[in-house]
């Protein structure tokens, strides 16, 4: 294992251990982290295809993209439950979060990472992962996390509380610089092959 991989592994596991006591009636934590792991694997696969030198940091971005929802669970469970109750079939929870809170879990996650003094590019890619066009510096990385989230949901390897599957946005594919028809099957296959082994490391290790 290289230094970059080890650093990202320590960061990821450190964050995961901070969220104990999240109400199970709101979010199943095992399923939550399975979704994060699959999104991390998708993000890393896409970054590798694009020739990124440190693809491991994209794994962390995918893993932590919904971490703001855990903060909401711990700090404002009643409001989050209300948002969940308002979700209609096929609708995405983050839109009801904005209705109830005035902001969504992506905003909370970005602010959390800012307070933890993590790199700005990670903060912005998580803060803007539902709307990559909002990113001022790293729209391409936010778009990559946007796609990682959607692809992960489509693989159905876990769930972060969403009732629907986010759409694969054409604009996000353009920002990332990959062709959906060419690369989507390749990415899905790679993630399926790696998933169980990585889950073993993070959730059963």
ZASE-826606 format. One record per atom (N, C-alpha, C): residue number from 0; residue in one letter; atom name; x, y, z. Coordinates in steps of 0.02 Angstrom, whole numbers. Layout:
N
     n   res   atom     east    north       up
   NUM     a     CA        X        Y        Z
...
This chain:
205
     n   res   atom     east    north       up
     0     x      N       43      -60        0
     0     x     CA        0        0        0
     0     x      C       44       62        0
     1     x      N       31      109      -46
     1     x     CA       70      169      -50
     1     x      C       50      220        3
     2     x      N       91      273        9
     2     x     CA       79      325       59
     2     x      C       12      360       48
     3     x      N       -5      376      -15
     3     x     CA      -68      410      -29
     3     x      C     -127      366       -9
     4     x      N     -123      303      -26
     4     x     CA     -177      257       -8
     4     x      C     -185      253       68
     5     x      N     -130      248      103
     5     x     CA     -132      242      176
     5     x      C     -162      305      207
     6     x      N     -141      363      183
     6     x     CA     -166      427      209
     6     x      C     -241      431      200
     7     x      N     -266      414      140
     7     x     CA     -337      418      126
     7     x      C     -376      366      167
     8     x      N     -347      308      177
     8     x     CA     -379      256      218
     8     x      C     -387      280      290
     9     x      N     -335      310      318
     9     x     CA     -338      336      387
     9     x      C     -391      391      392
    10     x      N     -392      437      344
    10     x     CA     -441      490      344
    10     x      C     -512      462      342
    11     x      N     -524      416      297
    11     x     CA     -591      387      289
    11     x      C     -614      352      352
    12     x      N     -571      310      380
    12     x     CA     -591      272      440
    12     x      C     -599      319      500
    13     x      N     -560      372      504
    13     x     CA     -567      419      559
    13     x      C     -635      453      557
    14     x      N     -656      474      498
    14     x     CA     -721      506      491
    14     x      C     -777      457      507
    15     x      N     -772      396      483
    15     x     CA     -825      347      493
    15     x      C     -836      333      568
    16     x      N     -782      333      607
    16     x     CA     -788      318      678
    16     x      C     -819      375      718
    17     x      N     -822      435      689
    17     x     CA     -850      493      725
    17     x      C     -926      491      730
    18     x      N     -958      452      688
    18     x     CA    -1031      454      685
    18     x      C    -1061      391      717
    19     x      N    -1061      393      782
    19     x     CA    -1093      341      821
    19     x      C    -1160      368      846
    20     x      N    -1207      325      856
    20     x     CA    -1271      347      886
    20     x      C    -1320      379      839
    21     x      N    -1309      373      773
    21     x     CA    -1358      398      726
    21     x      C    -1421      355      732
    22     x      N    -1480      386      740
    22     x     CA    -1542      348      749
    22     x      C    -1555      300      691
    23     x      N    -1562      237      706
    23     x     CA    -1572      186      655
    23     x      C    -1639      194      619
    24     x      N    -1688      225      652
    24     x     CA    -1752      234      618
    24     x      C    -1748      288      564
    25     x      N    -1695      327      565
    25     x     CA    -1684      376      513
    25     x      C    -1639      349      457
    26     x      N    -1583      321      476
    26     x     CA    -1535      296      426
    26     x      C    -1503      232      453
    27     x      N    -1502      181      411
    27     x     CA    -1465      120      426
    27     x      C    -1392      132      410
    28     x      N    -1349      135      462
    28     x     CA    -1280      154      451
    28     x      C    -1241      105      408
    29     x      N    -1256       42      415
    29     x     CA    -1221       -8      374
    29     x      C    -1236        5      300
    30     x      N    -1299       17      284
    30     x     CA    -1318       31      215
    30     x      C    -1290       98      192
    31     x      N    -1289      147      238
    31     x     CA    -1262      213      222
    31     x      C    -1190      209      199
    32     x      N    -1149      173      238
    32     x     CA    -1078      169      221
    32     x      C    -1066      123      160
    33     x      N    -1109       74      150
    33     x     CA    -1104       35       89
    33     x      C    -1114       79       27
    34     x      N    -1163      124       32
    34     x     CA    -1173      171      -24
    34     x      C    -1112      216      -32
    35     x      N    -1085      241       23
    35     x     CA    -1026      283       19
    35     x      C     -966      247      -11
    36     x      N     -957      185        9
    36     x     CA     -901      146      -18
    36     x      C     -910      135      -93
    37     x      N     -970      118     -114
    37     x     CA     -980      107     -186
    37     x      C     -971      172     -225
    38     x      N     -994      228     -197
    38     x     CA     -983      293     -230
    38     x      C     -909      309     -233
    39     x      N     -872      293     -179
    39     x     CA     -800      304     -179
    39     x      C     -765      263     -232
    40     x      N     -786      202     -240
    40     x     CA     -755      159     -291
    40     x      C     -770      184     -361
    41     x      N     -832      208     -371
    41     x     CA     -849      237     -437
    41     x      C     -806      298     -450
    42     x      N     -801      342     -400
    42     x     CA     -762      403     -408
    42     x      C     -689      387     -423
    43     x      N     -661      339     -388
    43     x     CA     -591      320     -399
    43     x      C     -582      291     -469
    44     x      N     -630      250     -491
    44     x     CA     -625      220     -557
    44     x      C     -627      273     -611
    45     x      N     -671      322     -603
    45     x     CA     -676      376     -653
    45     x      C     -613      418     -654
    46     x      N     -586      433     -594
    46     x     CA     -525      473     -590
    46     x      C     -467      436     -622
    47     x      N     -464      370     -612
    47     x     CA     -410      330     -642
    47     x      C     -414      331     -718
    48     x      N     -475      325     -744
    48     x     CA     -484      328     -817
    48     x      C     -459      394     -844
    49     x      N     -469      447     -804
    49     x     CA     -448      514     -826
    49     x      C     -374      527     -813
    50     x      N     -338      477     -787
    50     x     CA     -266      484     -778
    50     x      C     -246      525     -717
    51     x      N     -291      531     -667
    51     x     CA     -273      568     -607
    51     x      C     -216      533     -569
    52     x      N     -168      573     -548
    52     x     CA     -110      545     -513
    52     x      C     -130      515     -446
    53     x      N     -171      552     -408
    53     x     CA     -193      528     -342
    53     x      C     -267      513     -344
    54     x      N     -285      457     -373
    54     x     CA     -355      439     -378
    54     x      C     -386      422     -311
    55     x      N     -344      407     -262
    55     x     CA     -370      387     -196
    55     x      C     -410      442     -163
    56     x      N     -391      505     -175
    56     x     CA     -429      559     -143
    56     x      C     -500      563     -169
    57     x      N     -511      538     -229
    57     x     CA     -579      537     -256
    57     x      C     -620      484     -221
    58     x      N     -587      431     -199
    58     x     CA     -623      380     -159
    58     x      C     -650      412      -96
    59     x      N     -610      454      -63
    59     x     CA     -632      487       -2
    59     x      C     -690      534      -17
    60     x      N     -687      570      -72
    60     x     CA     -742      615      -91
    60     x      C     -807      577     -101
    61     x      N     -803      520     -134
    61     x     CA     -862      479     -144
    61     x      C     -888      450      -79
    62     x      N     -842      426      -38
    62     x     CA     -860      396       26
    62     x      C     -897      445       71
    63     x      N     -874      508       72
    63     x     CA     -900      557      120
    63     x      C     -952      605       90
    64     x      N     -973      594       28
    64     x     CA    -1015      645       -4
    64     x      C    -1081      658       32
    65     x      N    -1108      610       69
    65     x     CA    -1171      620      105
    65     x      C    -1162      629      180
    66     x      N    -1101      642      203
    66     x     CA    -1088      645      274
    66     x      C    -1129      699      309
    67     x      N    -1147      751      273
    67     x     CA    -1189      804      302
    67     x      C    -1256      778      327
    68     x      N    -1282      726      296
    68     x     CA    -1346      698      318
    68     x      C    -1339      666      387
    69     x      N    -1281      640      403
    69     x     CA    -1270      612      470
    69     x      C    -1270      667      523
    70     x      N    -1242      725      505
    70     x     CA    -1244      782      551
    70     x      C    -1317      802      563
    71     x      N    -1357      803      511
    71     x     CA    -1428      820      518
    71     x      C    -1463      769      563
    72     x      N    -1445      706      555
    72     x     CA    -1475      653      596
    72     x      C    -1461      664      670
    73     x      N    -1400      684      685
    73     x     CA    -1379      693      755
    73     x      C    -1403      759      785
    74     x      N    -1403      812      745
    74     x     CA    -1418      878      770
    74     x      C    -1490      900      762
    75     x      N    -1525      874      711
    75     x     CA    -1593      895      697
    75     x      C    -1635      836      672
    76     x      N    -1641      783      712
    76     x     CA    -1675      723      688
    76     x      C    -1749      734      671
    77     x      N    -1784      776      709
    77     x     CA    -1855      787      696
    77     x      C    -1866      822      629
    78     x      N    -1824      871      614
    78     x     CA    -1830      906      550
    78     x      C    -1813      860      491
    79     x      N    -1762      818      501
    79     x     CA    -1743      772      447
    79     x      C    -1799      721      436
    80     x      N    -1829      698      490
    80     x     CA    -1885      651      482
    80     x      C    -1941      684      443
    81     x      N    -1954      748      458
    81     x     CA    -2006      785      421
    81     x      C    -1989      788      347
    82     x      N    -1927      801      330
    82     x     CA    -1906      803      260
    82     x      C    -1918      736      226
    83     x      N    -1901      682      262
    83     x     CA    -1910      615      235
    83     x      C    -1984      600      223
    84     x      N    -2027      624      268
    84     x     CA    -2099      613      261
    84     x      C    -2128      650      201
    85     x      N    -2096      705      182
    85     x     CA    -2122      746      127
    85     x      C    -2102      720       58
    86     x      N    -2054      674       56
    86     x     CA    -2028      648       -7
    86     x      C    -2084      609      -44
    87     x      N    -2096      627     -105
    87     x     CA    -2143      592     -148
    87     x      C    -2106      539     -189
    88     x      N    -2142      491     -215
    88     x     CA    -2112      437     -253
    88     x      C    -2069      464     -311
    89     x      N    -2008      440     -313
    89     x     CA    -1962      460     -366
    89     x      C    -1926      525     -353
    90     x      N    -1944      560     -300
    90     x     CA    -1913      624     -284
    90     x      C    -1850      612     -243
    91     x      N    -1804      660     -245
    91     x     CA    -1742      655     -207
    91     x      C    -1748      691     -140
    92     x      N    -1721      660      -89
    92     x     CA    -1728      687      -21
    92     x      C    -1696      755      -13
    93     x      N    -1641      768      -47
    93     x     CA    -1607      831      -36
    93     x      C    -1650      891      -53
    94     x      N    -1698      882      -99
    94     x     CA    -1742      938     -117
    94     x      C    -1790      954      -59
    95     x      N    -1812      903      -23
    95     x     CA    -1854      915       35
    95     x      C    -1813      940       95
    96     x      N    -1750      921       98
    96     x     CA    -1706      950      149
    96     x      C    -1704     1026      141
    97     x      N    -1698     1048       79
    97     x     CA    -1695     1120       66
    97     x      C    -1761     1154       86
    98     x      N    -1815     1119       76
    98     x     CA    -1881     1146       93
    98     x      C    -1888     1154      169
    99     x      N    -1865     1104      206
    99     x     CA    -1872     1104      279
    99     x      C    -1819     1147      313
   100     x      N    -1756     1138      292
   100     x     CA    -1700     1171      326
   100     x      C    -1680     1238      294
   101     x      N    -1692     1244      228
   101     x     CA    -1666     1302      192
   101     x      C    -1598     1287      161
   102     x      N    -1573     1227      171
   102     x     CA    -1510     1203      143
   102     x      C    -1515     1127      142
   103     x      N    -1464     1094      113
   103     x     CA    -1467     1021      110
   103     x      C    -1404      990      139
   104     x      N    -1402      923      138
   104     x     CA    -1346      888      169
   104     x      C    -1280      903      135
   105     x      N    -1282      920       71
   105     x     CA    -1219      937       36
   105     x      C    -1189     1000       65
   106     x      N    -1231     1050       80
   106     x     CA    -1207     1111      111
   106     x      C    -1178     1097      180
   107     x      N    -1211     1055      218
   107     x     CA    -1187     1037      285
   107     x      C    -1121     1000      281
   108     x      N    -1116      953      235
   108     x     CA    -1055      915      227
   108     x      C     -996      959      208
   109     x      N    -1008     1006      162
   109     x     CA     -955     1051      143
   109     x      C     -931     1094      200
   110     x      N     -979     1118      241
   110     x     CA     -961     1159      299
   110     x      C     -923     1118      351
   111     x      N     -945     1056      361
   111     x     CA     -910     1012      409
   111     x      C     -837     1003      389
   112     x      N     -825      989      325
   112     x     CA     -756      979      302
   112     x      C     -716     1043      307
   113     x      N     -750     1101      298
   113     x     CA     -715     1165      306
   113     x      C     -692     1173      379
   114     x      N     -737     1156      426
   114     x     CA     -719     1162      496
   114     x      C     -664     1113      516
   115     x      N     -661     1058      481
   115     x     CA     -608     1009      494
   115     x      C     -543     1025      457
   116     x      N     -543     1081      421
   116     x     CA     -484     1103      384
   116     x      C     -460     1053      332
   117     x      N     -506     1018      302
   117     x     CA     -489      973      247
   117     x      C     -482     1014      183
   118     x      N     -449      987      132
   118     x     CA     -435     1026       71
   118     x      C     -498     1057       40
   119     x      N     -489     1118       15
   119     x     CA     -546     1155      -13
   119     x      C     -577     1117      -72
   120     x      N     -537     1084     -112
   120     x     CA     -564     1049     -169
   120     x      C     -611      993     -147
   121     x      N     -596      961      -89
   121     x     CA     -640      910      -61
   121     x      C     -704      943      -33
   122     x      N     -695      998        2
   122     x     CA     -753     1035       27
   122     x      C     -801     1053      -30
   123     x      N     -774     1082      -83
   123     x     CA     -816     1106     -137
   123     x      C     -848     1049     -176
   124     x      N     -812      995     -187
   124     x     CA     -841      940     -226
   124     x      C     -899      908     -188
   125     x      N     -896      908     -121
   125     x     CA     -951      880      -81
   125     x      C    -1007      931      -75
   126     x      N     -990      994      -63
   126     x     CA    -1042     1046      -57
   126     x      C    -1083     1052     -121
   127     x      N    -1052     1041     -177
   127     x     CA    -1085     1053     -241
   127     x      C    -1102      989     -279
   128     x      N    -1103      931     -245
   128     x     CA    -1110      869     -283
   128     x      C    -1179      859     -313
   129     x      N    -1230      895     -288
   129     x     CA    -1295      891     -321
   129     x      C    -1302      944     -377
   130     x      N    -1263      997     -371
   130     x     CA    -1265     1050     -421
   130     x      C    -1194     1072     -437
   131     x      N    -1159     1033     -478
   131     x     CA    -1088     1048     -493
   131     x      C    -1077     1117     -522
   132     x      N    -1127     1145     -555
   132     x     CA    -1119     1211     -586
   132     x      C    -1110     1266     -533
   133     x      N    -1127     1251     -471
   133     x     CA    -1117     1299     -417
   133     x      C    -1044     1306     -396
   134     x      N    -1003     1257     -414
   134     x     CA     -933     1257     -394
   134     x      C     -895     1313     -429
   135     x      N     -854     1349     -391
   135     x     CA     -817     1405     -419
   135     x      C     -748     1385     -444
   136     x      N     -720     1331     -416
   136     x     CA     -652     1312     -434
   136     x      C     -645     1240     -459
   137     x      N     -687     1196     -433
   137     x     CA     -678     1125     -449
   137     x      C     -744     1093     -473
   138     x      N     -774     1125     -523
   138     x     CA     -837     1099     -550
   138     x      C     -829     1029     -579
   139     x      N     -770     1014     -607
   139     x     CA     -759      948     -636
   139     x      C     -759      894     -581
   140     x      N     -729      910     -523
   140     x     CA     -728      862     -469
   140     x      C     -796      854     -436
   141     x      N     -833      909     -431
   141     x     CA     -901      905     -406
   141     x      C     -945      864     -452
   142     x      N     -934      872     -518
   142     x     CA     -972      833     -567
   142     x      C     -954      759     -562
   143     x      N     -892      743     -548
   143     x     CA     -871      674     -540
   143     x      C     -906      642     -480
   144     x      N     -911      679     -424
   144     x     CA     -946      653     -366
   144     x      C    -1020      648     -379
   145     x      N    -1047      694     -417
   145     x     CA    -1118      691     -438
   145     x      C    -1132      626     -475
   146     x      N    -1090      609     -522
   146     x     CA    -1098      548     -560
   146     x      C    -1086      486     -516
   147     x      N    -1036      490     -472
   147     x     CA    -1022      434     -428
   147     x      C    -1082      418     -384
   148     x      N    -1115      469     -360
   148     x     CA    -1175      461     -319
   148     x      C    -1230      426     -359
   149     x      N    -1243      451     -419
   149     x     CA    -1297      424     -460
   149     x      C    -1282      352     -481
   150     x      N    -1221      339     -502
   150     x     CA    -1203      271     -524
   150     x      C    -1207      223     -466
   151     x      N    -1184      246     -407
   151     x     CA    -1188      204     -348
   151     x      C    -1260      185     -331
   152     x      N    -1305      233     -334
   152     x     CA    -1375      218     -322
   152     x      C    -1402      168     -373
   153     x      N    -1381      175     -435
   153     x     CA    -1406      129     -487
   153     x      C    -1381       58     -476
   154     x      N    -1323       51     -444
   154     x     CA    -1296      -15     -429
   154     x      C    -1331      -48     -370
   155     x      N    -1365       -7     -330
   155     x     CA    -1405      -32     -273
   155     x      C    -1363      -74     -224
   156     x      N    -1305      -47     -206
   156     x     CA    -1261      -81     -159
   156     x      C    -1266      -53      -88
   157     x      N    -1310       -5      -78
   157     x     CA    -1320       26      -14
   157     x      C    -1365       86      -24
   158     x      N    -1380      122       31
   158     x     CA    -1425      180       25
   158     x      C    -1410      230       80
   159     x      N    -1410      293       62
   159     x     CA    -1395      346      111
   159     x      C    -1457      382      136
   160     x      N    -1515      353      122
   160     x     CA    -1578      383      143
   160     x      C    -1621      407       86
   161     x      N    -1594      405       25
   161     x     CA    -1633      426      -33
   161     x      C    -1685      374      -52
   162     x      N    -1742      398      -76
   162     x     CA    -1794      352      -99
   162     x      C    -1792      343     -175
   163     x      N    -1758      388     -209
   163     x     CA    -1753      384     -282
   163     x      C    -1681      377     -305
   164     x      N    -1673      370     -370
   164     x     CA    -1606      365     -400
   164     x      C    -1591      431     -436
   165     x      N    -1539      466     -416
   165     x     CA    -1521      529     -450
   165     x      C    -1507      516     -524
   166     x      N    -1526      562     -567
   166     x     CA    -1514      553     -638
   166     x      C    -1440      561     -655
   167     x      N    -1420      527     -708
   167     x     CA    -1352      536     -735
   167     x      C    -1354      597     -781
   168     x      N    -1325      652     -758
   168     x     CA    -1330      715     -794
   168     x      C    -1279      719     -851
   169     x      N    -1305      736     -909
   169     x     CA    -1261      743     -967
   169     x      C    -1207      796     -955
   170     x      N    -1227      851     -923
   170     x     CA    -1179      904     -910
   170     x      C    -1122      880     -865
   171     x      N    -1137      836     -817
   171     x     CA    -1084      810     -774
   171     x      C    -1035      767     -813
   172     x      N    -1060      726     -859
   172     x     CA    -1016      687     -902
   172     x      C     -970      733     -942
   173     x      N     -997      789     -966
   173     x     CA     -957      836    -1005
   173     x      C     -903      867     -962
   174     x      N     -921      887     -900
   174     x     CA     -872      918     -856
   174     x      C     -816      869     -837
   175     x      N     -834      806     -828
   175     x     CA     -784      755     -811
   175     x      C     -741      738     -871
   176     x      N     -770      744     -930
   176     x     CA     -734      729     -991
   176     x      C     -735      657    -1012
   177     x      N     -788      620     -992
   177     x     CA     -796      550    -1010
   177     x      C     -861      540    -1048
   178     x      N     -861      489    -1090
   178     x     CA     -920      472    -1128
   178     x      C     -960      418    -1091
   179     x      N    -1023      431    -1076
   179     x     CA    -1063      385    -1037
   179     x      C    -1069      317    -1070
   180     x      N    -1084      316    -1134
   180     x     CA    -1095      252    -1169
   180     x      C    -1032      209    -1169
   181     x      N     -975      241    -1174
   181     x     CA     -912      204    -1176
   181     x      C     -891      179    -1108
   182     x      N     -896      221    -1057
   182     x     CA     -864      206     -993
   182     x      C     -910      181     -938
   183     x      N     -976      195     -942
   183     x     CA    -1020      175     -887
   183     x      C    -1018       99     -874
   184     x      N    -1025       57     -925
   184     x     CA    -1023      -16     -911
   184     x      C     -956      -37     -881
   185     x      N     -901       -8     -904
   185     x     CA     -835      -25     -879
   185     x      C     -829       -6     -805
   186     x      N     -854       52     -786
   186     x     CA     -851       75     -717
   186     x      C     -894       31     -672
   187     x      N     -955       15     -694
   187     x     CA     -999      -27     -655
   187     x      C     -969      -96     -642
   188     x      N     -939     -124     -693
   188     x     CA     -909     -190     -687
   188     x      C     -851     -189     -637
   189     x      N     -810     -138     -642
   189     x     CA     -752     -133     -597
   189     x      C     -774     -126     -525
   190     x      N     -825      -86     -512
   190     x     CA     -849      -76     -444
   190     x      C     -878     -140     -415
   191     x      N     -917     -174     -455
   191     x     CA     -947     -237     -431
   191     x      C     -892     -287     -410
   192     x      N     -837     -289     -447
   192     x     CA     -783     -336     -432
   192     x      C     -745     -317     -369
   193     x      N     -740     -252     -354
   193     x     CA     -700     -228     -298
   193     x      C     -741     -221     -234
   194     x      N     -806     -216     -240
   194     x     CA     -848     -193     -185
   194     x      C     -843     -236     -122
   195     x      N     -852     -300     -127
   195     x     CA     -853     -343      -68
   195     x      C     -788     -340      -29
   196     x      N     -733     -338      -65
   196     x     CA     -667     -336      -32
   196     x      C     -658     -271        7
   197     x      N     -679     -215      -22
   197     x     CA     -671     -151       11
   197     x      C     -719     -144       70
   198     x      N     -780     -169       63
   198     x     CA     -828     -169      119
   198     x      C     -798     -209      177
   199     x      N     -765     -264      163
   199     x     CA     -734     -304      215
   199     x      C     -683     -264      254
   200     x      N     -645     -223      219
   200     x     CA     -593     -182      252
   200     x      C     -625     -129      297
   201     x      N     -675      -94      272
   201     x     CA     -702      -37      308
   201     x      C     -756      -56      359
   202     x      N     -796     -105      345
   202     x     CA     -853     -120      388
   202     x      C     -846     -183      429
   203     x      N     -798     -225      412
   203     x     CA     -789     -287      448
   203     x      C     -718     -299      471
   204     x      N     -674     -250      456
   204     x     CA     -603     -259      471
   204     x      C     -588     -248      544
